[in-house]
Amino acid sequence: MSTHAQSIGHAGLAHDEAGYPAHAPSLGAGNALAPAERRAITRQIALALAAGGLLLLSLAWRFVPSPNPVLASVLAGLASLLVAGPVFVNAWHSLRAPSLHGVTDRLIALAMLAAWATGDMTTAALLPIVMTFGHALEERSVLGSQEAIRALARLAATRARRIRTDGSIEDVAAEMLARGDLLEVPAGARIPADGIVKSGRSAVDNSPITGESLPLEVSADTPVYAGAMNLDGALRIEVTQVGEQSTLGRIVELLEHAERVKPPITEALERYMAGYLALVLLVAALVWFMSADASAMLAVIVAACPCALVLAAPATAIAGIALGARHGLLLRNAAFLDRVAGLDSLVIDKTGTLTYGELRVVDVALQPGADEARVLALAAKLCAGSAHPVSRAVQRHARERGYLPADQDAVRELRGRGVIADTPNGRAVLGRETLLREHAQALPPLPQAHDGPLAGLVLDGRLLAWFMFADTLRPEAAATLTELRTLGFTHQTLLTGDRESVARAVADEVGIDSVIAGALPQDKLAFVEQELAAGRHPLVVGDGVNDVLAIKAGATSVVIGGRGVDIAVASADVVLLGDDLRRLTACVRLGRRCRRTAAVNAAIGVAWTAAVIAIAALGLLSAVWIAVLHNLGTFIVLANAGRLLRVAEPGFVQEPSPPPVSTQDGKLPQSGF
């Protein structure tokens, strides 16, 4: 087998829960073995070519007048010795580290020994030559997984423009960047690291990273990803993740891991590996005993090489993970592809999952005589220098309506209460009721219809307006849950730490009947364990720290990567890049499609191997032609898995989500200032 094929199943995926390095290693460091593997494959091909040349001379010598048969046999024997080295080395390694691929290595080694014993030097040389070229073609098959990994790694910028503390700019290697660095990214350049836009406006092409088909307009506080292309405006970005910890780095790592992973079907087959090898040798011995045909015996040994079956599941996993990455779905392990078909219930968080996870202005109650334009302009001015979630919500609301803060007055922020500024028209105050009562002559009653945070705006002792805030539902949430119900997720539960009234209102909007509110992290864990004990297989979807226990306990789990905290992202089986919930249904469909493809591939592998063994046992074809048929079956399996890569983008247009509001625990404040 090829070096690449032997590498499947020998390593795991390292997560980053423990923390982050001070500086990032270069992207693709996890693929350090690739050059050595390519050199080994190149050496094997070179030896196969040299052996092929000697074998051709041996065959040609037989047509020379008065040929010397001994010389022809010597040339064929030398050809077999040239390619024997890699065959027996691989067989020896397979004894020390047993695997399904090792079965093929040992069977080819046994076939060569049998050919030498019977004096068939031509077959002894032809078998490893055919197998070597077959596996070399596998490396460049329809999947092209190694090239896909290298192509993704090439998206990473190699240089970055880092802004020093004195404001000057230095050109540095991308691997020297650290979290907290401030970068300048000109138009037409790739973004070198994950980060948050601090200043500037531009259109960014995220298609290689998140699968968004249209450029995303970004401005201050918008997250951006390493490898994305800045199209038309200069940006200043604060680095949040670098190198292998960036979104692009994790995609590359996941694809590398997919090549090494042992899917459940492979692990099951490995348990019967020794018995399978013994059965093959018994059948070969019976064929030799009954037919006295050494060629048929050799053909049975070669036919029993289970390459098509071995590659059935890993090839599908590689294609599925590559397809998911193209569509903004990071599958952290291939186990999800095996489990997704059995999922039958949904446990979903509210804040940051079904909702945006940040405060937004849902209504402005103007007082009699107040002018909306004046109110919004004044509120935007007061909130311009504050990073409080209420201030950010007011700024966004005013900006969406075209009101931008102009000249800045001296604004004081009273922590937890509000903001104050002295203006030419008197003192302006925006904040909580307790602060307003200190500056308003007569404060009207608070709006009773609103069940959520609110803030009032007072100018020169007179109340101008009440701003009412809430965490709003994602526009695609209801349609997504409806579609999930059509996919079999009929039992859906909204599991949240929020208040009962708020949770019920959201559940009614999206069509969920079962609601558990006021749940602490341990309560969420207990509910998921209860679902498992009841015989259900829940898909757990969340985004924050308080979802981690439930995420780890679920049959499988998905985290919203756009605002999900690192520990939640590291704990989930699937990460959705961006915040569009419609990727959930795309994820379920992808998993089920991969499961069907893997099952078809396994059936093809078993049927093809059995058919070729039967042909070999009947003596219908020589061992060399059996080797050709063996490789043809492998190509059929790879081509079927490769069909996944031609699946079109899911039928929706990504709508950009608003920039996330950073809070310590990933949840919303339950009051105003």
Secondary structure, 3 states (H helix, E strand, C coil): CCHHHHCCCCCCCCCCCCCCCCCCCCCCHHHCCHHHHHHHHHHHHHHHHHHHHHHHHHHHHCCCCCCCHHHHHHHHHHHHHHHHHHHHHHHHHHHHCCCHHHHHHHHHHHHHHHHHHCCCHHHHHHHHHHHHHHHHHHHCCCCCHHHHHHHHHCCCCCEEEEECCCCCEEEEEHHHCCCCCEEEECCCCECCCEEEEEECCEEEECHHHHCCCCCEEECCCCEECCCCEECCCCEEEEEEECHHHCHHHHHHHHHHHHHHCCCHHHHHHHHCHHHHHHHHHHHHHHHHHHHCCHHHHHHHHHHCCCHHHHHHHHHHHHHHHHHHHHCCEEECCCHHHHHHHHCCEEEECCCCCCEEEEEEEEEEEECCCCCHHHHHHHHHHHHCCCCCHHHHHHHHHHHHCCCCCCCCCCEEEECCCEEEEEECCEEEEEECHHHHHCCCCCCCCCCCCCCCCEEEEEECCEEEEEEEEEEEECCCHHHHHHHHHHCCCCEEEEECCCCHHHHHHHHHHHCCCEEECCCCHHHHHHHHHHHHHCCCCEEEEECCHHHHHHHHHCCEEEEECCCCCHHHHHHCCEEECCCCCHHHHHHHHHHHHHHHHHHHHHHHHHHHHHHHHHHHHCCCCCHHHHHHHHHHHHHHHHHHHHHHHHCCCCCCCCCCCCCCCCCCCCCCCCCCC
